[in-house]
Amino acid sequence: MSFERALAYLRAHGLGDRVMEFETSSATVELAAQAVGCEPARIAKTLSFAVGDRVALVVCAGDVRVDNRKFKEAFRAKPKMLAADDVERRVGHGVGGVCPFGVNDGCDVHLDESLRRFDEVFPACGSSNSSVRLTPDELAACTRPSTWVDVCKAAEVQGR
């Protein structure tokens, strides 16, 4: 149902023809990059945080992670990810398919600056085997009233 909801949302914004469904899982950045055929950084992952009684959905590049200090400055709250068993109820999409399309009331969409370096990005589309190809500007336009934020930093390389 979540995929259909996201697909209907994207169709309503004239972007339904950009949606891809895969025979394999795209539930992680690495799997999504393999399914799409792009570098992992271009996968636009959507992270779900509890901020007061609302949910902050942060859509960011696949090669970054949330910077606790930047998040706290932007949202006036410590970053607290939703528990996995709470995500679908609060967001409307389950873990592995969380996206900013057709989300429940009470969710606020925030697009991280890390996405702007790409001409195209690939967020999930409501399921663990789907994606959609969008420019960052298209992503911003179809997720209004989204806001651009700078809350991420480059992921640390293991072993350093």
GROMACS elastic network, one bead per residue, 0.5 to 0.9 nm:
[ bonds ]
;  ai    aj funct       b0    kb
    1     4     6  0.52036   500
    1     5     6  0.62145   500
    1     6     6  0.87696   500
    1    93     6  0.88331   500
    1   126     6  0.84108   500
    1   127     6  0.88120   500
    2     5     6  0.50510   500
    2     6     6  0.62637   500
    2     7     6  0.85261   500
    2    92     6  0.67298   500
    2    93     6  0.55123   500
    2    94     6  0.77511   500
    2    97     6  0.82166   500
    2   102     6  0.84812   500
    2   125     6  0.82654   500
    2   126     6  0.50267   500
    2   127     6  0.65002   500
    3     6     6  0.52074   500
    3     7     6  0.59937   500
    3     8     6  0.85071   500
    3    93     6  0.80822   500
    3    97     6  0.80738   500
    3   125     6  0.60156   500
    3   127     6  0.52434   500
    3   128     6  0.89347   500
    3   130     6  0.79190   500
    4     8     6  0.59891   500
    4     9     6  0.84751   500
    4   125     6  0.87903   500
    4   126     6  0.76603   500
    5     8     6  0.52234   500
    5     9     6  0.62334   500
    5    10     6  0.87469   500
    5    92     6  0.88981   500
    5   101     6  0.79205   500
    5   102     6  0.59716   500
    5   103     6  0.85327   500
    5   125     6  0.89228   500
    5   126     6  0.74473   500
    6     9     6  0.50284   500
    6    10     6  0.62281   500
    6    11     6  0.85971   500
    6    93     6  0.87674   500
    6    99     6  0.79836   500
    6   100     6  0.83507   500
    6   101     6  0.50773   500
    6   102     6  0.51603   500
    6   103     6  0.79977   500
    6   125     6  0.57246   500
    6   126     6  0.55612   500
    6   127     6  0.88345   500
    7    10     6  0.51036   500
    7    11     6  0.60532   500
    7    12     6  0.85336   500
    7    15     6  0.86686   500
    7    16     6  0.61814   500
    7    19     6  0.73483   500
    7   101     6  0.80611   500
    7   102     6  0.84083   500
    7   125     6  0.68768   500
    7   126     6  0.79196   500
    8    11     6  0.50163   500
    8    12     6  0.61218   500
    8    13     6  0.87062   500
    8    16     6  0.74507   500
    8   102     6  0.80284   500
    9    12     6  0.51817   500
    9    13     6  0.65945   500
    9    14     6  0.89728   500
    9    15     6  0.86766   500
    9    16     6  0.81482   500
    9   101     6  0.61309   500
    9   102     6  0.55484   500
    9   142     6  0.88267   500
   10    13     6  0.50436   500
   10    14     6  0.63463   500
   10    15     6  0.50135   500
   10    16     6  0.50219   500
   10    17     6  0.86338   500
   10    18     6  0.86452   500
   10    19     6  0.82618   500
   10   101     6  0.70175   500
   10   102     6  0.82958   500
   10   125     6  0.88925   500
   10   132     6  0.89855   500
   10   142     6  0.76713   500
   11    15     6  0.52541   500
   11    17     6  0.75499   500
   12    15     6  0.74729   500
   12    16     6  0.77006   500
   13    16     6  0.76283   500
   13   141     6  0.89431   500
   13   142     6  0.62907   500
   14    17     6  0.77485   500
   15    18     6  0.56278   500
   15    19     6  0.75298   500
   15   132     6  0.84883   500
   15   133     6  0.88809   500
   15   134     6  0.84082   500
   15   138     6  0.89201   500
   15   142     6  0.87676   500
   16    19     6  0.56663   500
   16   132     6  0.83673   500
   17    20     6  0.83259   500
   17   132     6  0.87394   500
   18   131     6  0.84187   500
   18   132     6  0.53980   500
   18   133     6  0.55035   500
   18   134     6  0.75009   500
   19   125     6  0.72998   500
   19   130     6  0.72221   500
   19   131     6  0.58395   500
   19   133     6  0.67541   500
   20    36     6  0.83349   500
   20   125     6  0.83210   500
   20   129     6  0.84430   500
   20   130     6  0.54924   500
   20   131     6  0.52669   500
   20   132     6  0.58689   500
   20   133     6  0.80620   500
   21    24     6  0.87875   500
   21   125     6  0.87323   500
   21   127     6  0.89106   500
   21   129     6  0.58346   500
   21   131     6  0.66651   500
   21   132     6  0.87857   500
   22    25     6  0.69909   500
   22    26     6  0.75888   500
   22    35     6  0.67529   500
   22    36     6  0.85272   500
   22   128     6  0.89565   500
   22   129     6  0.51746   500
   22   130     6  0.59092   500
   22   131     6  0.83931   500
   23    35     6  0.86728   500
   23   129     6  0.69197   500
   24    31     6  0.82719   500
   24    35     6  0.70842   500
   24   128     6  0.86747   500
   24   129     6  0.61933   500
   25    28     6  0.80418   500
   25    31     6  0.63695   500
   25    32     6  0.72362   500
   25    35     6  0.76617   500
   25    96     6  0.87460   500
   25   128     6  0.56960   500
   25   130     6  0.80718   500
   26    29     6  0.72660   500
   26    30     6  0.77929   500
   26    33     6  0.76381   500
   26    34     6  0.79410   500
   26    35     6  0.63741   500
   26    36     6  0.84727   500
   26    96     6  0.73216   500
   26    97     6  0.81989   500
   26   124     6  0.79439   500
   26   127     6  0.83925   500
   26   128     6  0.53033   500
   26   130     6  0.65102   500
   26   131     6  0.78874   500
   27    30     6  0.84068   500
   27    31     6  0.63804   500
   27    32     6  0.64461   500
   27    95     6  0.76919   500
   27    97     6  0.63920   500
   27   124     6  0.82386   500
   27   127     6  0.78728   500
   27   129     6  0.66237   500
   27   130     6  0.85616   500
   28    31     6  0.52028   500
   28    32     6  0.59209   500
   28    33     6  0.84364   500
   28    45     6  0.84482   500
   28    96     6  0.64730   500
   28   128     6  0.82928   500
   29    32     6  0.51347   500
   29    33     6  0.60654   500
   29    34     6  0.86653   500
   29    40     6  0.59032   500
   29    41     6  0.81323   500
   29    42     6  0.89765   500
   29    43     6  0.61134   500
   29    44     6  0.82503   500
   29    45     6  0.70691   500
   29    62     6  0.59556   500
   29    63     6  0.84894   500
   30    33     6  0.51864   500
   30    34     6  0.63543   500
   30    35     6  0.87247   500
   30    39     6  0.85720   500
   30    40     6  0.58978   500
   30    43     6  0.85706   500
   30    62     6  0.85450   500
   31    34     6  0.51336   500
   31    35     6  0.61665   500
   31    36     6  0.85982   500
   31    40     6  0.86692   500
   32    35     6  0.50317   500
   32    36     6  0.59870   500
   32    37     6  0.81641   500
   32    38     6  0.84885   500
   32    40     6  0.76204   500
   32    43     6  0.69063   500
   32   122     6  0.84412   500
   32   123     6  0.89851   500
   32   124     6  0.82935   500
   32   128     6  0.88376   500
   32   129     6  0.79957   500
   32   130     6  0.82401   500
   32   131     6  0.78160   500
   33    36     6  0.52036   500
   33    37     6  0.55834   500
   33    38     6  0.50940   500
   33    39     6  0.57779   500
   33    40     6  0.50082   500
   33    41     6  0.83037   500
   33    42     6  0.77152   500
   33    43     6  0.64372   500
   33   122     6  0.86204   500
   34    37     6  0.50828   500
   34    38     6  0.67752   500
   34    39     6  0.81057   500
   34    40     6  0.81715   500
   35    38     6  0.81709   500
   35   129     6  0.84979   500
   35   130     6  0.88507   500
   36    39     6  0.88522   500
   36    43     6  0.88249   500
   36   122     6  0.79639   500
   36   131     6  0.77728   500
   38    41     6  0.82797   500
   38    42     6  0.67889   500
   38    43     6  0.79867   500
   38   122     6  0.89509   500
   39    42     6  0.58501   500
   39    43     6  0.75852   500
   39    62     6  0.88161   500
   40    43     6  0.55218   500
   40    44     6  0.88896   500
   40    61     6  0.82103   500
   40    62     6  0.55416   500
   40    63     6  0.65681   500
   41    44     6  0.76885   500
   41    61     6  0.53468   500
   41    64     6  0.77841   500
   41   115     6  0.87620   500
   41   121     6  0.85655   500
   42    45     6  0.89950   500
   42    61     6  0.59356   500
   42    62     6  0.60870   500
   42    63     6  0.80472   500
   42   115     6  0.76824   500
   42   118     6  0.70411   500
   42   120     6  0.71629   500
   42   122     6  0.61915   500
   42   123     6  0.86257   500
   43    60     6  0.81779   500
   43    61     6  0.59396   500
   43    63     6  0.82994   500
   43   121     6  0.58297   500
   43   123     6  0.59106   500
   43   124     6  0.82491   500
   43   131     6  0.89532   500
   44    59     6  0.59831   500
   44    60     6  0.52822   500
   44    62     6  0.57530   500
   44    99     6  0.87907   500
   44   115     6  0.73050   500
   44   121     6  0.59038   500
   44   122     6  0.53298   500
   44   124     6  0.74650   500
   45    58     6  0.80362   500
   45    59     6  0.55186   500
   45    60     6  0.55288   500
   45    61     6  0.62841   500
   45    62     6  0.58499   500
   45    98     6  0.80076   500
   45    99     6  0.75950   500
   45   122     6  0.82576   500
   45   123     6  0.60040   500
   45   124     6  0.72874   500
   46    57     6  0.61744   500
   46    58     6  0.54923   500
   46    60     6  0.65257   500
   46    61     6  0.89528   500
   46    97     6  0.86803   500
   46    98     6  0.59723   500
   46    99     6  0.55565   500
   46   100     6  0.71386   500
   46   123     6  0.74425   500
   46   124     6  0.80086   500
   47    56     6  0.80714   500
   47    57     6  0.55555   500
   47    58     6  0.51393   500
   47    59     6  0.63600   500
   47    60     6  0.79867   500
   47    81     6  0.74747   500
   47    82     6  0.87604   500
   47    98     6  0.76215   500
   47    99     6  0.84766   500
   48    55     6  0.65033   500
   48    56     6  0.59203   500
   48    58     6  0.65835   500
   48    59     6  0.89701   500
   48    80     6  0.84639   500
   48    81     6  0.56611   500
   48    82     6  0.58299   500
   48    83     6  0.89873   500
   48    87     6  0.72965   500
   48    91     6  0.79317   500
   48    98     6  0.81670   500
   49    54     6  0.84440   500
   49    55     6  0.55343   500
   49    56     6  0.50899   500
   49    57     6  0.63926   500
   49    58     6  0.78553   500
   49    79     6  0.64150   500
   49    80     6  0.53727   500
   49    82     6  0.53367   500
   50    53     6  0.69883   500
   50    54     6  0.61056   500
   50    56     6  0.63325   500
   50    57     6  0.89569   500
   50    79     6  0.75196   500
   50    80     6  0.57250   500
   50    81     6  0.61304   500
   50    82     6  0.58731   500
   51    54     6  0.53680   500
   51    55     6  0.57582   500
   51    56     6  0.63050   500
   51    75     6  0.74646   500
   51    76     6  0.85848   500
   51    77     6  0.65258   500
   51    78     6  0.81540   500
   51    79     6  0.77989   500
   51    80     6  0.76062   500
   52    55     6  0.78461   500
   52    77     6  0.80783   500
   53   106     6  0.77697   500
   54    90     6  0.88216   500
   54   105     6  0.88211   500
   54   106     6  0.50801   500
   54   107     6  0.59395   500
   54   108     6  0.74133   500
   55    82     6  0.83123   500
   55    90     6  0.74778   500
   55    91     6  0.74659   500
   55   106     6  0.61376   500
   55   108     6  0.61261   500
   55   109     6  0.85652   500
   56    75     6  0.87950   500
   56   106     6  0.86881   500
   56   107     6  0.59098   500
   56   108     6  0.50018   500
   56   109     6  0.61812   500
   56   110     6  0.70020   500
   57    91     6  0.85917   500
   57    98     6  0.89936   500
   57    99     6  0.82056   500
   57   100     6  0.70611   500
   57   107     6  0.67301   500
   57   108     6  0.59519   500
   57   110     6  0.59126   500
   57   111     6  0.82641   500
   58    66     6  0.89039   500
   58   100     6  0.86640   500
   58   108     6  0.85687   500
   58   109     6  0.63116   500
   58   111     6  0.58522   500
   58   112     6  0.66375   500
   58   149     6  0.85580   500
   58   151     6  0.85860   500
   59    99     6  0.79245   500
   59   100     6  0.76326   500
   59   109     6  0.75336   500
   59   110     6  0.62324   500
   59   112     6  0.59197   500
   59   115     6  0.81917   500
   59   123     6  0.81334   500
   60    63     6  0.84050   500
   60    64     6  0.71114   500
   60    65     6  0.80891   500
   60    66     6  0.87209   500
   60   110     6  0.87758   500
   60   111     6  0.63640   500
   60   112     6  0.50060   500
   60   113     6  0.74716   500
   60   114     6  0.60044   500
   60   115     6  0.59483   500
   60   151     6  0.89915   500
   60   152     6  0.76189   500
   61    64     6  0.58487   500
   61    65     6  0.84155   500
   61   112     6  0.76808   500
   61   113     6  0.85960   500
   61   114     6  0.55562   500
   61   115     6  0.53330   500
   61   116     6  0.89877   500
   61   121     6  0.80574   500
   61   152     6  0.89207   500
   62    65     6  0.81396   500
   62   115     6  0.89679   500
   63   114     6  0.88556   500
   63   153     6  0.88290   500
   63   154     6  0.65606   500
   63   155     6  0.60999   500
   64   114     6  0.75430   500
   64   152     6  0.61191   500
   64   153     6  0.54584   500
   64   156     6  0.85493   500
   65   151     6  0.85039   500
   65   152     6  0.53479   500
   65   153     6  0.56531   500
   65   154     6  0.63452   500
   65   155     6  0.54874   500
   65   156     6  0.86300   500
   66    69     6  0.88365   500
   66    70     6  0.79038   500
   66    71     6  0.70114   500
   66    79     6  0.82832   500
   66   151     6  0.58269   500
   66   153     6  0.62546   500
   66   154     6  0.86953   500
   66   155     6  0.86792   500
   67    70     6  0.53960   500
   67    71     6  0.60782   500
   67    72     6  0.86112   500
   67    79     6  0.88270   500
   67   151     6  0.57371   500
   67   153     6  0.57605   500
   67   154     6  0.89013   500
   68    71     6  0.51361   500
   68    72     6  0.61142   500
   68    73     6  0.86524   500
   68    78     6  0.69267   500
   68    79     6  0.63319   500
   68   151     6  0.77818   500
   68   152     6  0.83215   500
   69    72     6  0.52001   500
   69    73     6  0.62627   500
   69    74     6  0.86883   500
   69    78     6  0.82321   500
   69   151     6  0.80796   500
   70    73     6  0.51206   500
   70    74     6  0.61350   500
   70    75     6  0.85577   500
   70   150     6  0.70752   500
   70   152     6  0.71833   500
   71    74     6  0.51376   500
   71    75     6  0.59235   500
   71    76     6  0.76375   500
   71    77     6  0.73768   500
   71    78     6  0.69485   500
   71    79     6  0.63489   500
   71   149     6  0.89849   500
   71   150     6  0.80767   500
   71   151     6  0.50231   500
   71   152     6  0.77833   500
   72    75     6  0.53661   500
   72    78     6  0.51212   500
   72    79     6  0.67495   500
   72   151     6  0.85936   500
   73    76     6  0.54513   500
   73    77     6  0.76012   500
   73    78     6  0.88639   500
   73   151     6  0.85946   500
   74    77     6  0.81046   500
   74   149     6  0.74424   500
   74   150     6  0.79629   500
   74   151     6  0.72093   500
   75    78     6  0.78747   500
   75    79     6  0.85010   500
   77    80     6  0.84158   500
   80    83     6  0.88812   500
   81    84     6  0.86143   500
   82    85     6  0.81753   500
   82    86     6  0.62586   500
   82    87     6  0.60298   500
   82    90     6  0.87917   500
   83    86     6  0.52352   500
   83    87     6  0.64573   500
   84    87     6  0.54640   500
   84    88     6  0.80348   500
   84    94     6  0.81740   500
   84    95     6  0.65662   500
   85    88     6  0.71228   500
   85    89     6  0.80269   500
   85    94     6  0.85362   500
   85    95     6  0.84877   500
   86    89     6  0.56063   500
   86    90     6  0.62647   500
   86    91     6  0.84075   500
   86    94     6  0.88280   500
   87    90     6  0.53745   500
   87    91     6  0.56378   500
   87    92     6  0.73793   500
   87    93     6  0.70073   500
   87    94     6  0.60222   500
   87    95     6  0.66774   500
   87    98     6  0.82836   500
   88    91     6  0.52901   500
   88    95     6  0.71063   500
   88    98     6  0.81930   500
   89    92     6  0.57568   500
   89    93     6  0.77399   500
   89    94     6  0.81569   500
   89   104     6  0.85744   500
   90    93     6  0.83138   500
   90   103     6  0.86630   500
   90   104     6  0.67301   500
   90   105     6  0.84610   500
   90   106     6  0.78368   500
   90   107     6  0.79111   500
   91    94     6  0.78000   500
   91    98     6  0.76759   500
   91    99     6  0.87927   500
   91   100     6  0.88857   500
   91   103     6  0.55510   500
   91   104     6  0.53066   500
   91   105     6  0.80709   500
   91   106     6  0.81286   500
   91   107     6  0.66167   500
   92    98     6  0.80153   500
   92   102     6  0.77076   500
   92   103     6  0.54108   500
   92   104     6  0.54667   500
   92   126     6  0.84372   500
   93    96     6  0.84463   500
   93    97     6  0.60610   500
   93    98     6  0.50092   500
   93    99     6  0.71227   500
   93   102     6  0.88066   500
   93   103     6  0.72991   500
   93   104     6  0.87989   500
   93   126     6  0.55575   500
   93   127     6  0.73254   500
   94    97     6  0.56124   500
   94    98     6  0.57778   500
   94   126     6  0.73833   500
   94   127     6  0.72392   500
   94   128     6  0.83014   500
   95    98     6  0.57656   500
   95   127     6  0.83464   500
   95   128     6  0.77672   500
   96   124     6  0.79465   500
   96   126     6  0.81633   500
   96   127     6  0.65504   500
   96   129     6  0.82817   500
   97   123     6  0.88814   500
   97   124     6  0.55062   500
   97   125     6  0.62394   500
   97   129     6  0.75480   500
   97   130     6  0.75468   500
   97   131     6  0.86786   500
   98   101     6  0.86881   500
   98   103     6  0.89360   500
   98   123     6  0.86748   500
   98   124     6  0.64813   500
   98   125     6  0.73614   500
   98   126     6  0.56470   500
   98   127     6  0.72615   500
   98   128     6  0.84155   500
   99   102     6  0.82409   500
   99   103     6  0.77548   500
   99   123     6  0.64701   500
   99   124     6  0.54399   500
   99   125     6  0.59408   500
   99   126     6  0.59029   500
   99   127     6  0.87414   500
  100   103     6  0.61826   500
  100   107     6  0.88443   500
  100   108     6  0.87569   500
  100   109     6  0.63793   500
  100   110     6  0.88735   500
  100   123     6  0.83570   500
  100   124     6  0.85676   500
  100   125     6  0.83741   500
  100   126     6  0.86596   500
  100   139     6  0.89599   500
  100   143     6  0.66884   500
  101   125     6  0.72374   500
  101   126     6  0.76311   500
  101   142     6  0.81355   500
  101   143     6  0.68365   500
  102   126     6  0.86316   500
  102   143     6  0.89209   500
  103   106     6  0.85766   500
  103   107     6  0.67138   500
  103   108     6  0.89444   500
  104   107     6  0.61431   500
  105   108     6  0.84275   500
  108   145     6  0.80548   500
  108   146     6  0.69751   500
  108   147     6  0.86660   500
  109   143     6  0.70543   500
  109   144     6  0.80278   500
  109   145     6  0.73926   500
  109   147     6  0.67442   500
  109   148     6  0.89003   500
  110   143     6  0.89878   500
  110   145     6  0.89551   500
  110   146     6  0.53838   500
  110   148     6  0.57164   500
  110   149     6  0.62896   500
  111   114     6  0.83992   500
  111   115     6  0.75065   500
  111   136     6  0.87522   500
  111   139     6  0.85275   500
  111   140     6  0.73661   500
  111   146     6  0.69115   500
  111   147     6  0.60663   500
  111   149     6  0.59610   500
  111   150     6  0.82786   500
  112   115     6  0.61334   500
  112   116     6  0.80417   500
  112   147     6  0.85296   500
  112   148     6  0.57374   500
  112   150     6  0.53687   500
  112   151     6  0.64900   500
  112   152     6  0.70086   500
  113   116     6  0.55310   500
  113   117     6  0.79631   500
  113   148     6  0.64654   500
  113   149     6  0.60419   500
  113   150     6  0.53209   500
  113   151     6  0.79643   500
  113   152     6  0.80288   500
  114   117     6  0.64411   500
  114   118     6  0.85123   500
  114   150     6  0.75997   500
  114   151     6  0.89124   500
  114   152     6  0.72244   500
  114   153     6  0.81978   500
  114   154     6  0.89825   500
  115   118     6  0.60552   500
  115   119     6  0.88037   500
  115   120     6  0.86557   500
  115   121     6  0.72522   500
  115   136     6  0.64255   500
  116   119     6  0.75952   500
  116   120     6  0.89920   500
  116   135     6  0.87403   500
  116   136     6  0.60449   500
  116   137     6  0.84170   500
  117   136     6  0.87696   500
  118   121     6  0.66453   500
  118   135     6  0.76547   500
  118   136     6  0.73981   500
  119   134     6  0.83746   500
  119   135     6  0.56031   500
  119   136     6  0.70187   500
  120   133     6  0.65475   500
  120   134     6  0.53895   500
  120   136     6  0.65187   500
  121   132     6  0.81421   500
  121   133     6  0.59789   500
  121   134     6  0.55637   500
  121   135     6  0.60118   500
  121   136     6  0.67393   500
  121   139     6  0.86383   500
  122   131     6  0.59503   500
  122   132     6  0.53902   500
  122   134     6  0.64241   500
  122   135     6  0.86369   500
  123   130     6  0.85871   500
  123   131     6  0.55406   500
  123   132     6  0.58151   500
  123   133     6  0.72990   500
  123   134     6  0.80889   500
  123   139     6  0.89918   500
  124   127     6  0.68678   500
  124   128     6  0.75010   500
  124   129     6  0.79870   500
  124   130     6  0.56912   500
  124   132     6  0.63731   500
  125   128     6  0.81630   500
  125   129     6  0.82392   500
  125   130     6  0.53398   500
  125   132     6  0.62207   500
  126   129     6  0.85572   500
  126   130     6  0.71416   500
  126   131     6  0.81763   500
  127   130     6  0.57091   500
  127   131     6  0.82604   500
  128   131     6  0.86969   500
  134   137     6  0.79236   500
  134   138     6  0.58217   500
  134   139     6  0.60353   500
  135   138     6  0.51088   500
  135   139     6  0.62169   500
  135   140     6  0.86497   500
  136   140     6  0.61893   500
  136   141     6  0.86072   500
  137   140     6  0.50522   500
  137   141     6  0.60827   500
  137   142     6  0.86290   500
  138   141     6  0.50002   500
  138   142     6  0.60875   500
  138   143     6  0.84874   500
  139   142     6  0.54235   500
  139   143     6  0.61642   500
  139   144     6  0.87648   500
  140   143     6  0.53508   500
  140   144     6  0.63301   500
  140   145     6  0.82953   500
  140   146     6  0.64303   500
  140   147     6  0.78262   500
  140   148     6  0.82553   500
  141   144     6  0.57090   500
  141   145     6  0.83353   500
  141   146     6  0.82045   500
  142   145     6  0.86222   500
  142   146     6  0.87082   500
  143   146     6  0.55438   500
  143   147     6  0.89836   500
  144   147     6  0.78288   500
  149   152     6  0.87413   500
  150   153     6  0.86270   500
  152   155     6  0.87825   500
  153   156     6  0.87501   500
  154   157     6  0.89496   500
  156   160     6  0.80967   500
  157   160     6  0.63095   500
